[in-house]
């Protein structure tokens, strides 16, 4: 019957050509391609539309369908390029090789023998007042424990000084788990909540002029006799006062305080964990510590580059309060920028993340205060990475109400979500960035991007540099700054709580103190 219909519609010549085509290999190749294309469309039509696109590497977007429908060759080339780029998205989440390093705080025999006498002492007490933001206070608490050990004194729980900028009246036990702090350090330094009745009426020897980077010998020679004579020593302003280069046992004690003893109270951990779970509910996330607040621009001697009015505001405040400038007052703004001393702004952060392969679907948790210029200042970043959240965005109604006016506790929540992230990156150095970098290293060297601002600055300033070349240069520049193990001893003055190798971590090839 089919042959009769064909005979009626086609001439003898057409019938011959059709038969020849049906017998050729081209027909079978075309048929296989058509069936494969129909099968792919059927599979795609059954996918769950509510699933995040980042979890569907083979999904076809509306842009794809438009390209297929239009048959535009240039669009096809652009789309193919985008598909090739998306294949590298997983590289952004790839973790560095931790080289088998793990925490190992094996104190020497001498240290352990001396511990017995030190924790038994009831005659000498060290009191400290720590200032600044939460992470700055944490650094001083770490040093206070080490100084107490050097002096063989008991440490009275540190007093947190109310800061003009932070305006937070939280006490030690509001932020840190005091019982845990005492328990972990029980064999290193005796921690007491207050002076005993035998010393309450003692007038403490107060010291405010501890020099920067004082050695353990200096601490002992200048404070030991005074402490033994009076029984109570009070220290203020400990920020960066104790040397970063100490004997191995004291470096291990620093790590023990930073990574084990100073644990946040359960309610802070609970809230930070909840926000972490909400961020991770749709896959991996990046934690970004943005340093774009007004006081940051003033203190760093840099300009936000938003508008002339904002730049003038910062310049005027810096002139009115020159004491706020942290260092190098002789340098111009341009010189500071070239030296890598200025925070990255929103546009620079966006370009850096794109160069490092972060997909536009990346979920970003941003820690830090409100940037100068508000949300408008973040537009260059949020327009490229729209999945942008902070703790206020993630919290349920009323969840932050009790701590809304407690910046130190809010900073602790940021620390937890940042420590738990798949990737962490600070836009500028600082106490929080350093603390998170150290914690992530101690936890197994989780990916931590530390921007080399000095070396990348010329690329940012070169407007004639093609974006593809910019991306290549930045990726090559940052390749070895992704959280890989780094020896603290490779450069003098490095903080062991930021670079815990070799004193606090080992991988079977490092030597340990056991004497």
C-alpha positions in Angstrom: 0.0 0.0 0.0 2.9 2.3 0.9 4.5 1.7 -2.5 1.3 2.6 -4.3 1.1 6.0 -2.5 4.7 6.7 -3.2 4.2 5.9 -6.9 1.3 8.3 -7.0 3.2 11.2 -5.5 6.7 10.9 -6.9 8.1 10.4 -10.3 10.3 7.5 -11.2 13.4 9.7 -10.8 12.5 10.9 -7.3 11.8 7.3 -6.2 15.3 6.3 -7.2 16.9 9.2 -5.3 14.9 8.4 -2.2 15.8 4.8 -2.2 19.5 5.7 -2.7 19.3 8.1 0.4 17.6 5.5 2.6 20.3 3.0 1.8 23.1 5.5 2.5 25.1 5.9 5.9 24.1 9.6 6.0 20.5 8.6 6.6 21.3 6.4 9.6 23.6 9.1 11.1 20.9 11.7 10.7 18.3 9.3 12.3 20.6 8.6 15.3 21.2 12.3 15.8 17.4 13.1 15.6 16.5 10.3 18.1 19.3 11.4 20.5 18.1 15.0 20.4 14.5 14.0 21.1 15.6 11.8 24.0 17.6 14.7 25.5 14.5 17.0 25.3 12.4 14.4 26.9 14.8 14.0 29.8 15.1 17.8 30.3 11.3 18.2 30.4 11.1 15.8 33.4 13.6 17.6 35.6 12.5 19.3 38.8 12.2 23.0 38.0 12.6 23.9 41.7 16.1 22.5 41.9 18.9 25.1 42.0 20.5 25.5 38.5 23.9 25.0 40.0 22.9 21.4 40.7 21.8 20.7 37.1 25.0 20.9 35.0 23.2 19.6 31.9 20.0 21.7 32.1 19.0 23.9 29.2 18.2 27.5 30.1 15.9 29.9 28.2 19.0 31.5 26.7 20.0 28.1 25.3 16.5 27.5 23.8 16.6 30.9 22.2 20.0 30.2 20.6 18.7 26.8 19.2 15.5 28.4 17.9 17.3 31.4 16.3 20.1 29.3 14.8 22.5 32.3 15.2 26.0 31.0 14.7 27.6 33.8 16.8 25.2 33.1 19.7 26.0 29.4 19.5 29.7 30.2 19.8 29.1 32.5 22.8 26.9 29.9 24.4 29.5 27.1 23.8 32.1 29.4 25.5 29.8 29.8 28.5 29.3 26.0 28.8 33.1 25.6 28.7 33.5 28.1 31.5 30.8 26.5 33.6 32.8 23.2 33.4 35.4 24.9 35.6 32.9 26.0 38.3 33.8 23.0 40.5 37.4 24.1 40.5 36.4 27.1 42.6 35.2 24.9 45.4 38.1 22.5 45.2 40.0 22.4 48.6 43.8 22.7 48.8 46.1 19.8 49.6 46.5 19.9 53.4 49.6 17.6 53.1 48.4 15.5 56.0 48.9 18.2 58.6 46.9 17.8 61.8 46.9 19.5 65.3 49.6 18.2 67.6 50.3 20.1 70.8 52.9 17.9 72.4 54.5 20.1 75.1 58.0 19.4 76.3 58.8 17.4 79.4 60.2 20.6 81.0 57.0 22.5 80.3 54.9 19.7 81.9 57.1 19.5 85.0 56.9 23.2 85.6 53.1 23.2 85.2 52.6 21.5 88.5 54.2 24.3 90.5 52.6 27.1 88.4 49.0 25.9 88.8 49.5 25.4 92.6 50.7 29.0 93.1 48.2 31.1 95.2 50.4 34.2 95.8 50.6 35.9 92.4 47.8 37.1 90.2 47.7 38.8 86.8 44.8 41.1 85.9 44.4 42.4 82.3 42.0 44.8 80.6 41.6 44.1 76.9 40.3 46.7 74.4 39.0 46.9 70.8 36.7 44.7 68.8 35.9 41.1 69.6 38.7 39.5 67.6 41.2 42.1 68.8 40.2 41.3 72.4 40.6 37.6 71.7 44.1 38.2 70.5 44.9 40.0 73.8 43.3 37.3 75.9 45.6 34.7 74.2 48.7 36.8 75.0 47.4 37.4 78.6 47.4 33.6 79.2 50.9 33.3 77.8 52.2 36.2 79.9 50.6 34.6 83.0 52.5 31.4 82.2 55.7 33.3 81.7 55.3 35.0 85.1 54.0 31.9 86.9 50.9 33.7 88.0 47.2 32.9 88.1 45.1 34.8 85.5 42.0 36.7 86.7 39.3 36.4 84.0 40.1 39.3 81.6 38.0 42.5 81.7 36.6 43.6 78.3 36.8 47.3 78.0 33.9 49.2 76.4 35.1 50.6 73.1 33.9 54.0 71.7 33.3 52.5 68.3 31.9 49.1 69.3 29.9 50.4 72.3 29.4 46.9 73.7 29.2 46.2 77.4 29.5 42.4 77.0 31.6 40.6 79.6 33.9 37.7 79.0 31.3 35.1 80.0 28.7 36.7 77.6 30.9 35.7 74.7 33.2 32.9 75.7 32.5 29.7 77.6 34.2 30.4 80.9 34.0 26.9 82.4 35.4 25.5 79.2 38.2 28.1 79.2 39.2 27.2 82.8 39.0 23.4 82.2 41.1 23.4 79.0 43.9 25.5 80.6 43.8 23.7 84.0 47.2 22.2 83.4 48.8 25.3 82.0 47.6 28.4 83.9 45.2 28.7 86.8 42.2 30.8 85.8 40.2 32.5 88.6 37.0 34.5 88.2 38.1 37.2 90.7 40.9 38.0 93.2 40.8 35.9 96.4 40.0 37.7 99.7 43.7 37.7 100.6 44.4 40.0 97.6 41.2 42.1 97.3 42.6 45.0 99.3 46.0 44.8 97.5 46.8 47.8 95.3 47.9 46.3 92.0 51.0 47.4 90.1 49.6 48.9 86.9 51.6 48.8 83.7 50.5 50.6 80.5 53.7 50.8 78.6 54.6 47.3 77.6 56.6 47.8 74.3 55.5 46.3 71.0 56.7 42.8 70.4 58.3 42.3 73.8 60.2 39.0 74.2 59.4 36.5 77.0 62.7 37.5 78.6 61.7 41.1 78.7 58.3 40.2 80.3 60.0 38.2 83.0 62.8 40.7 83.7 60.5 43.7 84.0 57.4 42.3 85.7 58.4 39.3 87.7 59.9 41.1 90.7 57.1 43.7 90.8 54.5 40.8 90.8 56.3 38.9 93.5 56.6 42.0 95.7 52.9 43.2 95.3 51.1 40.0 94.5 48.9 41.6 91.8 49.9 43.0 88.4 47.5 44.9 86.2 48.2 45.2 82.4 46.4 47.3 79.9 46.8 47.8 76.2 48.2 44.4 75.3 47.5 44.6 71.5 50.6 43.4 69.6 52.7 43.8 72.7 54.0 40.2 73.0 56.5 39.0 70.5 55.2 36.7 67.8 58.5 34.7 68.0 58.5 32.8 71.3 59.9 29.4 72.4 58.0 26.4 71.0 56.1 25.6 74.2 54.7 29.1 74.5 53.7 29.0 70.8 51.8 25.8 71.5 50.1 27.4 74.4 49.0 30.2 72.1 47.4 27.7 69.8 45.8 25.8 72.7 44.2 29.1 73.9 43.1 30.2 70.4 41.8 27.0 68.9 40.7 25.0 72.0 40.1 27.1 75.1 38.4 30.2 73.6 35.1 28.6 72.6 32.0 30.7 72.2 29.1 30.2 74.6 26.5 27.6 73.5 23.8 30.1 72.5 26.2 31.9 70.1 27.3 28.6 68.6 23.7 27.5 68.2 22.8 30.7 66.3 25.9 30.5 64.1 25.2 26.9 63.3 21.7 27.7 62.3 22.8 30.4 59.9 25.5 28.0 58.5 22.8 25.4 57.8 20.6 28.0 56.0 23.5 29.1 53.8 24.5 25.5 53.0 20.9 24.3 52.3 21.4 24.9 48.6 25.0 23.9 48.3 28.5 25.3 49.0 29.0 28.9 50.0 31.6 31.6 50.1 32.1 33.7 53.2 33.4 37.2 52.4 34.7 39.6 55.1 34.1 43.0 53.6 36.0 45.9 55.1 34.1 48.9 53.7 32.8 50.6 56.8 33.4 54.3 57.4 35.9 53.8 60.2 38.0 51.4 58.1 38.4 54.0 55.3 39.4 56.6 57.9 41.9 54.4 59.8 43.6 52.9 56.7 44.2 56.3 55.1 42.3 55.2 52.0 39.4 56.5 50.0 36.2 54.5 49.1 36.1 55.9 45.6 32.3 56.1 45.6 31.7 59.8 45.0 33.6 63.0 45.6 31.3 63.8 48.6 32.2 60.5 50.3 35.9 61.0 49.6 35.8 64.5 51.0 33.9 63.2 54.1 36.7 60.7 54.8 39.5 63.2 54.3 37.8 65.7 56.6 37.3 63.2 59.4 40.9 62.0 59.1 42.2 65.6 59.3 40.0 66.3 62.3 41.2 63.1 64.1 44.7 62.2 62.8 45.1 59.8 65.7 42.7 57.4 64.0 45.2 56.7 61.2 46.7 53.4 62.2 50.2 53.7 60.6 52.5 55.3 58.0 51.0 58.8 58.2 53.6 60.0 55.7 52.2 58.0 52.8 49.7 59.4 50.3 46.5 57.6 49.4 47.9 56.6 46.0 51.1 55.2 47.6 49.0 53.2 50.1 47.0 51.7 47.4 50.0 50.7 45.4 51.5 49.2 48.5 48.4 47.0 49.0 47.4 48.7 52.2 43.9 49.6 51.1 40.8 47.4 51.3 39.3 46.1 48.0 36.1 47.8 47.1 33.0 46.1 45.8 34.0 46.3 42.1 37.5 44.9 42.8 36.1 42.0 44.9 33.7 41.2 42.1 36.4 41.2 39.4 38.7 39.1 41.7 36.1 36.4 42.3 35.2 36.2 38.6 38.9 35.8 37.8 39.2 33.0 40.3 36.3 31.1 38.7 33.5 31.8 41.1 30.2 31.2 39.2 27.6 33.9 39.2 25.3 31.4 41.1 27.8 31.5 44.1 26.0 31.9 47.4 27.9 34.6 49.4 27.7 35.2 53.1 29.2 38.6 53.8 30.5 39.4 57.3 31.2 42.9 58.5 29.5 46.2 59.3 27.4 48.4 57.1 29.6 49.8 54.3 29.9 53.5 53.7 27.3 54.4 51.1 25.0 51.6 52.1 23.7 48.9 49.7 24.5 51.2 46.8 28.2 50.7 47.5 27.7 47.0 47.1 26.0 47.1 43.7 29.1 46.3 41.6 29.3 43.1 43.6 25.7 42.1 44.0 25.0 42.7 40.3 27.5 40.0 39.5 26.7 37.8 42.4 23.0 38.3 43.3 22.8 35.5 46.0 24.2 37.8 48.6 23.3 37.4 52.3 24.3 38.5 55.8 23.1 37.5 59.2 20.1 39.9 59.0 19.0 38.3 55.8 19.2 34.7 57.1 17.8 35.2 60.6 14.2 34.6 61.4 12.1 37.4 62.8 13.2 38.2 66.4 16.2 35.8 66.2 18.8 38.7 66.5 16.7 40.9 68.7 18.5 40.1 71.9 21.9 40.8 70.5 21.1 43.6 68.0 23.1 46.2 70.1 26.0 43.8 71.0 28.5 44.1 68.2 30.9 41.7 69.8 28.4 38.9 69.9 27.3 39.7 66.3 31.0 39.5 65.3 31.2 36.1 67.0 28.2 34.9 64.9 30.0 36.1 61.7 33.1 34.2 62.8 31.2 30.9 63.1 29.5 31.2 59.7 32.8 32.2 58.1 34.8 29.4 59.8 32.2 26.9 58.5 32.2 28.1 54.9 33.5 26.2 52.0 35.6 29.1 50.9 36.6 32.2 52.9 38.1 35.5 51.6 38.7 38.8 53.4 38.8 42.0 51.3 41.4 43.4 53.7 43.7 42.2 56.5 42.5 42.6 60.1 42.0 40.7 63.3 38.9 38.8 62.1 40.5 37.7 58.8 43.7 36.6 60.6 41.6 34.6 63.2 39.5 32.9 60.6 42.6 32.0 58.5 44.2 30.4 61.5 41.1 28.4 62.5 40.6 27.2 59.0 44.3 26.1 58.8 44.0 24.3 62.1 40.8 22.6 60.9 42.7 21.0 58.0 43.5 23.8 55.7 40.1 24.7 54.3 40.2 26.9 51.2 41.0 30.5 52.2 41.8 33.1 49.6 44.2 35.8 50.8 44.3 38.5 48.1 47.8 39.7 47.2 46.6 43.3 46.9 50.1 44.8 46.3 50.9 42.5 43.3 47.4 42.6 41.8 47.0 46.4 42.1 48.7 47.2 38.7 46.3 44.9 36.9 43.3 46.6 38.5 44.7 50.0 37.4 45.4 48.9 33.8 42.2 49.8 32.0 43.5 48.6 28.7 44.1 45.0 29.9 41.5 42.7 28.3 39.3 40.9 30.9 40.4 37.5 29.7 44.1 38.4 30.3 43.3 40.1 33.6 41.6 36.8 34.7 44.6 34.7 33.6 47.1 36.9 35.4 45.0 37.1 38.7 44.5 33.3 38.7 48.2 32.7 38.2 49.0 35.2 40.9 46.7 33.7 43.5 47.3 30.1 42.7 49.5 29.6 45.8 47.4 31.7 48.1 44.4 29.5 48.5 44.9 28.2 52.1 47.7 25.7 51.4 50.0 24.8 54.4 52.6 27.6 55.0 55.5 27.3 57.5 55.3 30.2 60.0 59.1 30.0 60.4 59.6 30.9 56.7 59.1 34.6 57.7 59.9 36.2 61.0 57.1 37.9 62.9 54.3 35.7 61.7 51.6 34.9 64.3 51.3 31.2 65.1 47.6 31.6 65.5 47.5 32.5 61.8 50.2 30.1 60.6 50.1 27.1 63.1 52.8 25.1 61.3 55.2 23.8 62.5 54.7 24.4 66.2 51.0 23.4 66.4 50.5 21.0 63.5 52.5 18.0 62.2 52.2 15.5 59.4 54.7 12.9 60.4 57.7 14.6 58.9 58.1 17.4 61.5 60.0 17.1 64.7 58.5 17.5 68.1 59.7 18.7 71.5 59.7 15.8 74.0 62.5 16.6 76.3 
